[in-house]
């Protein structure tokens, strides 16, 4: 498939600029002076970065090197890649000399030179100077000697000597929904060509509906789509075409096995699209209704709310006693919307080195914005962002609060919903809870009698007839129990059932398990939570 027909839709803007550079570069080496004059008339000499650097910026896996190689192939140009691994392998004791050798050898013929991950290649002063020397040698070698393109994930880490030579910065962003559809379509057609020797399999892949797959691939980049179709190809070659399943459904079944590269951050503990739904959460009707109104409807009817000028909430604070289902609600919210779910812990965000905690927070939200729409869940948020009043927190906590507020302000309109969970809302810093940040406060309290019946029935269902086991007596005796307490009760009742060698759970098992069991939440703590007002 010609890159011009596919990549223009996948990389709008960036592809046009790169195509112009390649056309100009190839035109100046045309076989006749007339063709060279035509290329100069169309593009002008200024578009050829002789001896300077074109910097291609984008996250890992977005397709920087792939796009350059494909464009070089389309224009009949050779392509040489220089990376830190190649230099270390061949010139372990003299990296500057290795860079010079690899770079200048590329000038023997007209070609494209890629400096792969230039921020790592130029991390040391000597190697940075070697790259600068080689670039200047390229400039002295004459007109249109080489087209030099550097790729980077973190442009801020590029050393100043190399950065001073950058004349053109081109950014490849994480594909949006229309671009993901084009990306899936490209790989579907590519796989179809690769399987051309097997007509039945090729015909099966030809029926893929890219538009149906793209909405399930939030935050995906080029490498993720390539991985999906690599898995699909391996499965088709080994197991053959699955019976009774469409090609679209077949690919959709493989999507959960792919973790988007944009979400592979050290600041993230859990990344997935949960299968949990509100219907699977027993009780908590008030909390589910509040989340549906403030977030689910906003996501499902985004265009309608945008037309009315209504912006979605930036964040939600779930507060209440421990064990009431706050974490489960967060997963169910992401599952209800069908969007990515990112969860992190205190241990991942709070670091001992100065500035590292703020960097982790920035990395978390950078990954979330790349994978938007998504839910970011911060459990025990009060431990990270405690109130600064009274001087009880140190400078580290203050800086983390400032960083969080900046990220919340930036992410509010980017499809990122932040859910914080806490058992101590009164310990939270007030600035985090003001309108525009975590401004929706949902109390997740103890389950009512009917809620307790639903929760007990959900947990007891795999053990037999839940309706017969969960009687009114059991519901009354579990007054004051949290969801976690009820789960533990059913687990103990299952132990009682096992000891008596029973096959199904009966009410006597639950009553036996209740003996000596008390609620885990103290009455005074419950009153304080119920009375809290931000």
N, C-alpha and C positions, 0 to 999 in steps of 0.2 A: 504494500500500500504506500502511495507517495506521501511523504511527510507533509507536503504543502496542503493536502486535502484533509489531513487528520489533526495535525498539531496546531493549526491556526485556531481551531475551535477549543482545543485543550488548554493552550497557553495564549490567550488573546493579549495583544499588546506586546508582550515579550517576544513572541514568535516573529511578529512583523519586523521588530528592530533587528533581531538576529538574522532573519532572512535577508534584510537589506545589507547587513554587514557581509554576509557570505556572498551575496550576488555581486557586491562591489569588489570584494577581494578576488573572487573568481574572474570577474570581468577584466581586471587589470592584468591578468595573465592570459588573456584571450590570444588566440592564434594569429590574429591579424590586428594591425593598428586601427583599422576601422571599428572593430568590435571593442577595442580598448577605449577609443574615443567615445563610443556610444555609452559604455559603462560610466565614464567620467562625466558625460553630459547628464546622465540620469541621476547618478548618486553624488558626484562630486568627490574630490580627493579627500575632503574632511571626514568622510565616513570610514576611512581605513586607518585604524589605530596603529601605525607603524611604530614599533619599538615602545609602545605603551600598552596598557592593560585594559581589557574589557573584563569587568567584574560581574560574574553571574551569581546572584545571591538567591538563596532559598533553603528551606529546611531539608533535612536528610530524606532522601528517597523521592524528592519532588520531580527528579528527572533532568537535572542540570547537565551532567556528562552525557546522558543518553540523547538528549536533544541536540547537543553539539555534534556528537558522532553521527546521528541521523542526517543532520543538515550537511555535514562534510561529505557523507556518502552520496547524498542527493546531488551535490555540486561537483562530484568527482575529485574530491580533495583527500589527500592522506591526512591522518590524524594521529598525533603523538601525545600520549598522556605521561605527565611527570608527577609522581606523588612521593610522599615521604617514605612509604614502604619500599618503593623501588630504589630510592636513593640509599636507604639504610642497608638494603640487601646487597647492592653492588659496590657501594662505596662506604663501608661502615666507619672507616677511620678518617675520611676526608669528605664530608658531605658537601661543602662548598664546591670542591673540585668535581664531585659527582653531578651536581646540578649543572655546572658549567659544561661538562662533557655531554650530558643528555640533551641539554638545551641547544647547544651549538650544533650538535649532530643533526638536529631537526632542520637546520637551515640549508642543508645540502640540497634539498628539494623543496619546492613550494608546498607548504603544508600548514595545518592548523595545530597549534600547540596548546594543550590543556594543562594548566597548573591545578591539579586536583586538590581540594581542601587546602587552599593556599595559606590559611591561618595556621595550620600545623606545619606546612612545608617551610614557612618563614618564621617559626616561633623563636629561633635563635638569631642573634644579630649577624653572625657570620653567614648563615644560610640566606638571610634576608639580603645582605649585601651581594651575595653571589647571584641571586635572582635579579637584583637591580642591574648588576654588571652585564648579565646576559641580555636583559631587555635593551640596555643601551647599545650592546653589540649588535643586536637585531636592528636597531635604528640606523647604525652606521653601515650595515650590510647593504642597504639600498632599498628602494621603493618596493613595497609589497613582498618583502622577504618571508614574513610569516604572520599569521593572524593568531595573536596570543590571547587566550581566554582563561581567566582564573575563576575557579568555583569556590564558594565559601558558604558555610552554614552560619558563621558568626563574624560578620564584617568588622565588628568593633575590635576583634582580636588581631587583625592584620597589622603588622608592624608599619610604622610611619614611612620608612624608605620605600616600601612597596606600595603603600597607599598613595604616595605622592605621584606615582605613575599612572594611577587609574584615571582614565578619561571618559569612561562610559560605564554606568552602573545599571544593570538590568536585573530586575527581581522576578523570580518565579514564585507566585503565591500558591497556597494550598487550594486545589480546585474547588469551586463551588458546585452546586448541584448540576447545572447545565454542563459544566466542564467534566464532572465525574461521569455523566452519561456518555459524553463523547469518548472519554477514556475507556470506559467499559466496552463501548462499541468498537473502538480501535483494537482492543485485545481480543474481542470475540471474532472479529474478521481475521486477525492475525492467526489465532488458533485454528480457525476454519481452514486457512491456507496450509498450516503445518500438518493438518490431518487430512489433506486432500487425497492421500493414498487410501484412505478408508472412507468411502462415500457416505456410509450410514452415519458414522460419527460426525463427519463434517456437516451433513445435513441437520443433525441434531443441534449442533452449536449455532448453526445459521438462524435458528428460531429464537435465540436469546433476545429478550426485551430489555435493552439497556436502561430505558427510562424507569422500569420497575425496580431495577437493582440499585440504581444510583442513590435513591433516598435512604437506603439502609447502610450506606457507606460514608457516614459523616466523618470528615477529617482524613479521608483516604488520599494518598498521593500515588504517583506513578508506580513506586515499588510495591505498594499494597495491592494494586490491581494486577501487577505482574505476578505476585505471589498467589493471588486467588486463581488466576488462570493456569499457573503452573500446577497447583493442586488439582484443578479440574482435569488437566491433561493427563496427569499421572493416574488419576482415578479412572478416567475413560480408557486409557491404554491397558490398565490392569484388570478392571472389572467390566469394561464394556459399557454400552449405553444403558442407563437404568431404565427399567420398565415401569410404565405407569406414572412417570414423572416428567414434567416439562423441563426444557433446558434452563429456563429462568428459575424454577423451583430448585433444580439441582445446584445451581450456583448459589442461590440464597441459603441453602443448607450448609454451604462451606464458609459463609461469611463469618460466623462466630469463631472460627478457628484462626482468624486473622486479627492481630492486634495492630491498629494503625501506628505507623512510625511516628506520627506527630504526638502520640500519647505515650511514647516510651521514654518517660522522664523519671529521673531519680526522685522527684518530688511527689510521684503518684504511686499509691499502693495498689489500687484496684481500678481496672479499666475494662468495661464491658457494656453491652446493651442488655439490661436485665430483662428476664422473662416474667418477673413478678408484676402483677397488676393489682389495682385497688381491690378487686373482687376477691383476691387471695388473702387480703388482710382482714382479719376478724375485728369487728367493732370499729372504733375511732371514726365514726361517721362524720362528726363535726370537723375533725382535722382533714379528712379526705375531701369534704365539701369545700373547705377553705382553700386547699391546694388546687382543686379542680377549677375553682373560680379565678384564682390569682395567676395560675401558671398553665394548666392544661388547656384551658380555653384560649389563652393568649397564643399558645403554640399552634393549636389546631386551626385557629381562625386568625392567623397573624395578619393577613392582608386586610381583613375587615377592620380590625382594631387600628391598623396603621392608617387606613383611610379616614378613620374618625380622630386620628391624632392621639390615640391612647398608647402610651409606651408600657411595655411589660415591667413587672417588678424586677429590681436588680437582685434581690435576695430575700430569703425567708429564714427566720429563726424558729426552729422547733424546740420548745422548752417543755419541761415536765419532769416528773420523777423518773429514776432509772428503771429500765426494763419495760417501758410502756410501748415501744415499737417505733421510736424515732428513726433509727437506721433503716428499718424495714420500710417505713413510709417513704424515705428518700429513694430507695431502690424502686419501689412501686411507682413513684412519680416519674422516674426516668423511663420505666417500662411502659407506663401508660402513654407517654408521649412518643415512645420508640426512639429515644435519643441516647447518646453516649452518657455513661455514668463514670465520673472520676471521684475516687475516694482517697483521702490522705489522712495521716495520723500526726500526732504531736512529734513523735520520734523522727518523722521524715522532714518536718518543717523546722523544728527548733534545733539549731546547730551551735556548737561551742565557739566556732571561729567568727570573728567580727565580720558582719556583712553577709555571711553565708545563709542565714535564715531568710533575709530579704530576697536573696537570689533564688532560694527555693520557692518562695511565694510567687516571684515573678515568673519562674519557669513553669509552675503549676498553671498559672492563668494564661501564659503564652500557649501552652499545650491546649488549654480549654478553648481559647479563641480560635485556634487552628482547627479544632474538631467540632466547632459550634454547628448546630445547637447541641448543648450538653448541660448536664447537671454536675456541679462540683460540690461534694459533700465534705464538710469539715466537722468531724466528730469532736466532742469535748472542746468546743471553740473557746469557751471561757478560759481554759488553761493557756491558750495562746494569746488571747486578746483581752486581758483583764483590765479593769478600770485603772486609769492613770491618776485618779483623784486620791489624795491622801499619801502620795509618794510610796505606795506599796510595790510598784513595779519599777524595774530598772530601765536603763536606756535601751537595752535590747528589745524589751517588750514594746516600748514606745515606738521604736523604729519599725517593728513588725506591724503595729497598728497603722502607722502612716503608710507603709507599703500596701497593706490590705485595702485601705481606703482609696489609694490611687488605682489599684487594680479593679476594685468594684466600680469606680467611676468610669474607667475605660471600657469595662466589659458589659456595662448595663445595656448598651444598644447593640451588642455583638452576638446575641443569642446564647449567652452564658448565664445560667441561673445558679446562684450560690445558696446552698442549704447548710445552715449551721445548726448543730444540735448541742444542747447543754442541759445540765441538771441544776445549774446555778446562774440563771439569767441576771440576777441582781449583781453579779460580779463582773458583768460585761462592761466594756468601755462605752459610754453613751454615744460617742461619735460614730461608732460602728452601727448603731441601731437607729440613727436618724433617717428621715425620708430620703430616698435615693440610694440607700445602701441595704442593710438588712431591715427593711421597713415593714415587712409583713411578719407578724408574730403569731404563731399558731401554738396554742396550748395542747399538749398531748398528755391527757390525764389518765387516771385509772379507769378501767373499763366499767361500764354500767352492768346491771344484771343481764340484760339482753346481750351486751357485748361479750360478757364472760361466757355465756352459753355458746355463742358463735365460736369463740376462741377455743374453748374446751372441745367443741365438736370437731373443729378443724384438726386439732392435734390427736383426738381420739379416733378419728375416722379410719386410719389404717389398722386399728387394733380390733375392729368389730363394729357392732351396732352402736354408733355414737349417741343416737337419739335415746336409746334405752339406758345407756350408762350415765349420760349427763342429765340428771334429774333436777327438779326444783330444789331439793334439799342440798345437792352439791353446789348449785348456783348461789344459794343463800350463804352457805358456809364459806364460800370463797370471797365474800365481800372484803374489799381492801386489797385484794391480790392484783399484782400487775400482770401484764402479758407474759413476762419472763417467769413469774411465780407460777402461773397456770401451766406453762410449758414444763417446768420442773415437776409440778404435781402429776401431770400425765406420765412423765418419765418414771417417777417413783411408783405410780399405779401399775405401769407396765412391768416393773420389777416384782410387784406383789402378784400380778397375774402369772408371771413366769414361775415364781416359787410354788404356787399352788397347782402348777402344770395345766393352767387353763389355756384355751385357744382363742377366746375373745374377752375383751374388757367388759366388766360388769360394774354396777354402781358400788358394790361392796369393795372392790379394789380401790376406787377413788376415795371412799370414806375411810378405808384403812390407811391410805397414804396421807389423808388429811390430819390424822391424829398426831398431835405434837407439832404441826406445821403452822407457822405464823407468817403474816405478810412481811415483806422485806422493807417496806417503806414506813417510816415513823409518821405519826399523825401531825407533829409540829412542823416537819419538813413539808408535808403536803399542804398545810395551811399557808405556809410562807410562799410556796410556789403559786397557789391559787390566788393569792392577794397581790402578786407582783404586777406592777405597771411600769412600763418603760419611761 
